[in-house]
Amino acid sequence: MSENFSIKPLGEVDQKPAHIRPFSRSTIKLFKLDEKASRPDILLDEVLSWTSAQPFLTQRLCQLLTQLQGFILAGDEASTVKQLVQTHLIDHWETQVASEHLKAIRHELLKNQKCDPFSLLQLYEQILQEEKILVPDSPAKAELLNLGLVVQQENKLKVSNRIYQSVFHLSWVNQELIRLDFSRNRIKFFKLDEKASRPYVLLEEVLLWTNGQPFLTQKLCQLLSDSQDFILAGEEDARVKQLVQTHFIEYWEVRLVSEHLDTIRDGLLRNKQCNSFSLLQLYQQVLQQEKVPVNNSPAQRELLSLGLLMQQENQLKVSNRIYQSIFHLSWVNQELEKHLPPPSVTTRNTQKPLVQTVTPSQKVKQTISNSRNAVPKNIWILLGIVGLLVVGFGVVRSNFVKSLEVQILFKQGNQLFNQGKYKEAIAKYNEILSIDKNYYQAWTNQGYALAGLQEYSQMLESCSAATVVDSKAVYGWNCQGEALYNLKRYDEAIAAFDKAIAIDSKDPVFWINKTESLLALRQTDQALITINKAIKLLEKSSEVDKKEAIKRDLSVTYSHKGKALLREQKYKEALEAYNQSLTYDPNYFAAQRGRGIALQGLRRYDEAIAQFDRMLKELKLVDAQKAEILYYLGFTQCKRSKVQEALTAFDEALKLKPNYLSAEQAKMNCTQ
């Protein structure tokens, strides 16, 4: 168990009323709550009403308040703290800020070595139902107190705090009691206590292979029940493994569970709801990465429905070791080669763009590539248009060039792509793929053309085909990352960029793109490491190549660095990064905006106001950008006590962008 999450009794701490706790003043000072709220003592009381002074939870909740944007007015303390607790501690708690601490408690409840977990949960259920109960001394009582899950007050037990009560609630307890009772019934039904000296350990070994899948568990328990051998302590693992190998996995098509496994295989390869290539590709990702974030895509829903995958802590994983041993990675790779998708047929895009389209006349660039913005005529592909498309006719290895016709078609497709004629380009790439389906460069460039049409799901499929044909297709991996980023599947995007980096670690573009996904996930420490790597590579290139493209890339990378530093509230370092970005591109919107925010964070309000004013006067901004800068201007003016000017700025922002919630809230806070 992690040292930070060691569990200890909290009874003595909890028995002190909140208003006389000696650490109140020091806590307010430590977390600067007096700078976050007009009534910091009331704010801390609200925190303690949820944590009951449990040290780790109190620290985490105070840190969340410190990071919260905006000032907490009198009367808003309870609702603000409640919202933070709900969204950052309770909802999807397995992936939230207190996950390790709470997982440690859950583990000790369900797999306790000192006390029967069933007895622990029964007592805890009783405490939940009756709130405060008088409990005689028992091993279960002692263990619950030791875990810190309950405290004793006036000889009665109650749950330690509201957060524990919300996470380990009555429905969860009932579910776990049913599960534990089910284990008891299984042992009794299959007479495993007559087959092994440690029947519970034997059943645990069964479940390690089946993960509770009913049909597989029943069949494996029946095999153990039918066995003539008695299983001694220490033999459980080897005996169960032998039965699984000989009766389930080897020659499974003619074994005990063949019909069950046939159904899953047919669901993968002959699915009527989803394209088999998409299903196989998703399953391959899960096998390779062990876990993939849930996004409720059609392919994910289908594999979950089949039972091949399961959802755990908002991640996908293979349902059990038996499925993983039969439908293994080599088998998947072979099937993928048989199920390469047909060349894409373009469709009219009816989806709303994920980000606002930037017209060619605008100087503003969101990222190193505007493939994300689907710019109609001059989409600046992540690799740089020239960099990617040269792959086809300048750098392609001869063993992939099947014919002169393919080379000509590829060149024509790339020319159409450069002209922004994405549908026509796709048609050319399709012609190539009808001649040579293994021409992975056509799959890759077709993916980027689909990005121009904002068809990101098709883009992902096309780029994935490139890496199936050739696992070293570095730009295919990069293209996948771009598609996944646009689909907001950031963890998978990072994995794709890592594949590209593993093949070519000296291309700064892959590092830059990985940084963007890390920032989207708020993994700022890792983002800083990654973007610094990109900066080093670009600065080294700039020593020998003075091209404007490298300067633009450096401007973007330093701006990303500034963004990461802002997230960590390192305003001085962020300002330096933004200043460096602007030396390479003085009109780069993201860097100009970031510079103003950094100055605001340093409380250099007059300089921040001047920065935002200058942007409004000198840069050619679209309405959404103007509204954003007016919001920051108003927010800074409010900090400077220039209330009337602030209200004017907020009103102008709302005219440009009605229903701009941040501006509405800031305006309301400023007037109060």
URPEKA-V437533 format. One record per backbone hydrogen bond with DSSP energy under -0.5 kcal/mol. NH is the residue of the N-H (numbers start at 1). CO is the residue of the C=O. If there is no record, write none. Layout:
nh: [NH & NH]
co: [CO & CO]
This chain:
nh: [5 & 6 & 14 & 15 & 16 & 20 & 21 & 24 & 27 & 28 & 29 & 30 & 31 & 32 & 33 & 34 & 35 & 36 & 37 & 38 & 40 & 43 & 44 & 45 & 46 & 47 & 48 & 49 & 50 & 50 & 51 & 52 & 54 & 58 & 59 & 60 & 61 & 62 & 63 & 64 & 65 & 66 & 67 & 68 & 68 & 72 & 73 & 76 & 80 & 81 & 82 & 83 & 84 & 85 & 86 & 87 & 88 & 89 & 90 & 91 & 93 & 95 & 96 & 97 & 99 & 102 & 103 & 104 & 105 & 106 & 107 & 108 & 109 & 110 & 111 & 119 & 120 & 121 & 122 & 123 & 124 & 125 & 126 & 127 & 128 & 129 & 130 & 131 & 132 & 133 & 135 & 135 & 142 & 143 & 144 & 145 & 146 & 147 & 148 & 148 & 149 & 150 & 151 & 153 & 153 & 156 & 157 & 158 & 160 & 162 & 163 & 165 & 166 & 167 & 168 & 169 & 173 & 174 & 175 & 176 & 177 & 178 & 179 & 180 & 181 & 182 & 183 & 184 & 185 & 186 & 187 & 188 & 189 & 190 & 191 & 192 & 193 & 194 & 195 & 196 & 197 & 202 & 203 & 204 & 205 & 206 & 207 & 208 & 209 & 209 & 210 & 211 & 213 & 217 & 218 & 219 & 220 & 221 & 222 & 223 & 224 & 225 & 226 & 227 & 231 & 232 & 235 & 239 & 240 & 241 & 242 & 243 & 244 & 245 & 246 & 247 & 248 & 249 & 250 & 252 & 254 & 255 & 256 & 258 & 261 & 262 & 263 & 264 & 265 & 266 & 267 & 268 & 269 & 270 & 279 & 280 & 281 & 282 & 283 & 284 & 285 & 286 & 287 & 288 & 289 & 290 & 291 & 292 & 294 & 301 & 302 & 303 & 304 & 305 & 306 & 307 & 308 & 309 & 310 & 312 & 315 & 316 & 317 & 319 & 321 & 322 & 324 & 325 & 326 & 327 & 328 & 332 & 333 & 334 & 335 & 336 & 337 & 338 & 339 & 340 & 346 & 350 & 359 & 362 & 370 & 371 & 372 & 373 & 374 & 374 & 375 & 379 & 381 & 384 & 388 & 389 & 390 & 391 & 392 & 393 & 394 & 395 & 400 & 401 & 401 & 402 & 407 & 408 & 409 & 410 & 411 & 412 & 413 & 414 & 415 & 416 & 417 & 418 & 419 & 420 & 421 & 422 & 425 & 426 & 427 & 428 & 429 & 430 & 431 & 432 & 433 & 434 & 435 & 435 & 436 & 439 & 440 & 442 & 443 & 444 & 445 & 446 & 447 & 448 & 449 & 450 & 451 & 452 & 453 & 453 & 454 & 455 & 456 & 459 & 460 & 461 & 462 & 463 & 464 & 465 & 466 & 467 & 468 & 469 & 470 & 473 & 474 & 476 & 477 & 478 & 479 & 480 & 481 & 482 & 483 & 484 & 485 & 486 & 487 & 488 & 489 & 490 & 493 & 494 & 495 & 496 & 497 & 498 & 499 & 500 & 501 & 502 & 503 & 504 & 507 & 508 & 510 & 511 & 512 & 513 & 514 & 515 & 516 & 517 & 518 & 519 & 520 & 521 & 522 & 523 & 524 & 527 & 528 & 529 & 530 & 531 & 532 & 533 & 534 & 535 & 536 & 537 & 538 & 539 & 540 & 541 & 542 & 543 & 543 & 544 & 545 & 550 & 551 & 552 & 553 & 554 & 555 & 556 & 557 & 558 & 559 & 560 & 561 & 562 & 563 & 564 & 565 & 566 & 567 & 568 & 569 & 570 & 571 & 574 & 575 & 576 & 577 & 578 & 579 & 580 & 581 & 582 & 583 & 583 & 584 & 584 & 585 & 588 & 589 & 592 & 593 & 594 & 595 & 596 & 597 & 598 & 599 & 600 & 601 & 602 & 603 & 604 & 605 & 608 & 609 & 610 & 611 & 612 & 613 & 614 & 615 & 616 & 617 & 618 & 619 & 621 & 626 & 627 & 628 & 629 & 630 & 631 & 632 & 633 & 634 & 635 & 636 & 637 & 638 & 639 & 640 & 641 & 642 & 643 & 646 & 647 & 648 & 649 & 650 & 651 & 652 & 653 & 654 & 655 & 656 & 657 & 660 & 661 & 664 & 665 & 666 & 667 & 668 & 669 & 670 & 671 & 672]
co: [2 & 3 & 10 & 11 & 13 & 17 & 18 & 21 & 23 & 24 & 25 & 26 & 27 & 29 & 28 & 28 & 32 & 33 & 33 & 72 & 37 & 39 & 40 & 41 & 42 & 43 & 44 & 45 & 46 & 47 & 47 & 48 & 51 & 54 & 55 & 56 & 57 & 58 & 59 & 60 & 61 & 62 & 63 & 64 & 65 & 36 & 71 & 73 & 76 & 77 & 78 & 79 & 80 & 81 & 82 & 83 & 84 & 85 & 85 & 86 & 90 & 92 & 93 & 88 & 96 & 98 & 99 & 100 & 101 & 102 & 103 & 104 & 105 & 106 & 107 & 116 & 116 & 117 & 118 & 119 & 120 & 121 & 122 & 123 & 124 & 125 & 126 & 127 & 130 & 157 & 133 & 155 & 138 & 139 & 140 & 141 & 142 & 143 & 144 & 145 & 144 & 144 & 158 & 151 & 156 & 153 & 133 & 151 & 149 & 50 & 50 & 161 & 162 & 163 & 164 & 167 & 169 & 170 & 171 & 172 & 173 & 174 & 175 & 176 & 177 & 178 & 179 & 180 & 181 & 182 & 183 & 184 & 185 & 186 & 188 & 187 & 187 & 191 & 192 & 192 & 231 & 198 & 199 & 200 & 201 & 202 & 203 & 204 & 205 & 206 & 206 & 207 & 210 & 213 & 214 & 215 & 216 & 217 & 218 & 219 & 220 & 221 & 222 & 223 & 195 & 230 & 232 & 235 & 236 & 237 & 238 & 239 & 240 & 241 & 242 & 243 & 244 & 244 & 245 & 249 & 251 & 252 & 247 & 255 & 257 & 258 & 259 & 260 & 261 & 262 & 263 & 264 & 265 & 266 & 275 & 276 & 277 & 278 & 279 & 280 & 281 & 282 & 283 & 284 & 285 & 286 & 289 & 316 & 314 & 297 & 298 & 299 & 300 & 301 & 302 & 303 & 303 & 303 & 317 & 315 & 312 & 292 & 310 & 308 & 209 & 209 & 320 & 321 & 322 & 323 & 326 & 328 & 329 & 330 & 331 & 332 & 333 & 334 & 335 & 337 & 344 & 348 & 357 & 359 & 380 & 380 & 369 & 370 & 370 & 371 & 370 & 375 & 379 & 381 & 384 & 385 & 386 & 388 & 389 & 389 & 390 & 390 & 397 & 397 & 398 & 400 & 403 & 404 & 405 & 406 & 407 & 408 & 409 & 410 & 411 & 412 & 413 & 414 & 415 & 417 & 416 & 420 & 421 & 422 & 423 & 424 & 425 & 426 & 427 & 428 & 429 & 430 & 431 & 432 & 432 & 436 & 438 & 439 & 439 & 440 & 441 & 442 & 443 & 444 & 445 & 446 & 447 & 448 & 449 & 450 & 451 & 450 & 454 & 455 & 456 & 457 & 458 & 459 & 460 & 461 & 462 & 463 & 464 & 465 & 466 & 470 & 472 & 473 & 473 & 474 & 475 & 476 & 477 & 478 & 479 & 480 & 481 & 482 & 483 & 485 & 484 & 488 & 489 & 490 & 491 & 492 & 493 & 494 & 495 & 496 & 497 & 498 & 499 & 500 & 504 & 506 & 507 & 507 & 508 & 509 & 510 & 511 & 512 & 513 & 514 & 515 & 516 & 517 & 519 & 518 & 522 & 523 & 524 & 525 & 526 & 527 & 528 & 529 & 530 & 531 & 532 & 533 & 534 & 535 & 536 & 537 & 538 & 539 & 540 & 541 & 541 & 547 & 547 & 548 & 549 & 550 & 551 & 552 & 553 & 554 & 555 & 556 & 557 & 558 & 559 & 560 & 561 & 562 & 563 & 564 & 566 & 565 & 569 & 570 & 571 & 572 & 573 & 574 & 575 & 576 & 577 & 578 & 579 & 580 & 580 & 581 & 581 & 585 & 587 & 588 & 589 & 590 & 591 & 592 & 593 & 594 & 595 & 596 & 597 & 598 & 600 & 599 & 603 & 604 & 605 & 606 & 607 & 608 & 609 & 610 & 611 & 612 & 613 & 614 & 615 & 619 & 622 & 623 & 624 & 625 & 626 & 627 & 628 & 629 & 630 & 631 & 632 & 633 & 634 & 635 & 636 & 638 & 637 & 641 & 642 & 643 & 644 & 645 & 646 & 647 & 648 & 649 & 650 & 651 & 652 & 653 & 657 & 659 & 660 & 661 & 662 & 663 & 664 & 665 & 666 & 667 & 668]
